[in-house]
Amino acid sequence: MQLPSHLTSKSDVYSFGVVLLKMITGRRSMDKNRPNGEHNLVEWARPYLGERRRFYKLIDPRLEGRFSKRGAHKAAQLATLCLSRDLKARPLMSEVHEALKPLPTLKDMACASPYFQAIQSERTGSNSSSRNGLKGQPMRSLSILNSPYHLNQPYRSPKPVQ
């Protein structure tokens, strides 16, 4: 694999797509502990991102349906655009920002969906927390409320420690 000779704002958009995918799935971008075919998060997720019914398989099961169905789908669509192999097809970061703005206000929780409940049952059985060894661990959230991209002011990186 040859690395690009210089990084661009479109490279940053791709990187943000990876971060967004990590938030959706709860997985690392590279994980050699996963089965073959699942080591690279982006390549594993690509087939699921394009299909509305299949993208639920991407959602971190530890969320246990505590996320907006429309918000998760819109986030997956946005990740698809950000991760486009074609640089020109990737959105501008300002467009990414605009697409993310309404997501925290969506209230259509997946746990109320019979389809999602069926997937959860298929995935984990009746008691997902204890079966996955997650009992007592804090729940993650797909919310971007605490993200610097949600603020009404530009994000500034913290100053480096000297």
N, C-alpha and C positions, 0 to 999 in steps of 0.2 A: 504494500500500500504506500503510495507516494503522498507525502504531506503537501498541502498548498504552500506556495512560496511566500505568501503573505496572508495575514488574517484581515477579514473585512467585517463590516457590520452584519453581513449575511452569515458569517461564521458565528457571530454572537447569537444570532437568532436561532441557528441550529443548536448551539449549546443550551440556549434557553428551552428549546423543544425537548432536549434530553432531561433537563431539570423538571420540566412539567410532566414528562413521562415517569420520572422517578417518584414524583408526588402522587400521581394517579395509581401507580402499581405498588409502591412501597418497596421496590427492588432497587438494587444497585445497578449502575450502568454496565459494569462488567462484573460477573460473579462466576468464577470457575467452580464453585460448589453446586451450581445448578446442573441439571441434566444436559447432555449434549443438545445443541440447538437452542438452548436458553441462556447461554453464557453472555451474549451480547444483547442487552435490553432492547435496543432499537430494532435490531434485526428480528428478534423474537416477537416484538409487538406489532410490527408492520402489518401482518395479515389481519390482525384484530382491529386495528385502528380504522380501517375503511368500512367496516360493516357495523351498522347500528346494533344488531342483535348480538354479535360476537364480542363487541368491545367490553361488555360486562365482565368477560373473563380476564380482562386486564386489571380491573379494580381490585385494590388491596382488600382482601377478605377481612382484615382487621378493622375496617371501617364499619362492618356489619350493617350496611345499608344506610348509614348516617351521612348521606350526601345527596345532593340534588341530582336526579337522573338527567335532566336537561343540562345542568352545569357540567356534569362529568362528560356527557356526550360532546358538548361544545369545547371543553378542555381537550378531549381526545382529537376533535377535528382541528383545533388550533395546533396541537402537537404534530399532527400529520402535515400541516402546512409548513411549520417550522422545520420539520425534518425532511423536507423535500430534497431529493438528490439534485434537483435543478435549482441552482442559486437564484435565478431570476423568479422562480415561482414562490420563493419564501417571502413572507410579509415583512414589512418594515417593523421595527420594534414599536413605533408609535401605533401601528395597526394592532399589534399584539396587545399593547396596553389597553386600547379601546375595546378589544374583544374580551379582555379579562374583567373590565369594570363591572358589568352587571352580574357576574357569576355569584358573588357572595349573597345577593338578595333573593336568589331563587329558592323556593320553598317546597318543591316537589320531591320529597324524600323517597329514595329508592326502597327503603324498608317497607313502604306501603304498597309496593308493586308486587303482584302475584308472580310475575315473570322473574323478578329478582329473588324473591323468596324461594322459588323452585331452584334457581341456580345455587343459592346459598345452601340449600338442603343437599343438593347433588354434590357440592364441593366439600362440605364439612360434616354433614350429618346433623344431628340435633343439637350438639353442644360444641360450637366452634371454638370457644375460648379455651376450654380445658383440653380439647383434642389437639390444638395447635401449640399447646404449652404457653399460652399467652395470658393465663389467668393472673390477675393482679397487675398487669402492665397497663400503662395509660393508653387511652385510645388516641389514634392519630386523627387528624381532620383534613379534609380536602379543601378546607377554606383557605383563601388567600388573604384573609383580613389582616394578618400580621406580616404580610409580604411587603417589601418596599415598593412593589409595583401597584399596591392598592392606595398608597398615600397620594395626596394631591400636590405633592411637591417632588422635585427630582430626587432620585436616590443618590446619596453620596456614600462612597465606600468609607469604612472606618479608617482612621489614620493608622499607618503601620506602627507597631511597637518598636521602639528603638532601644 
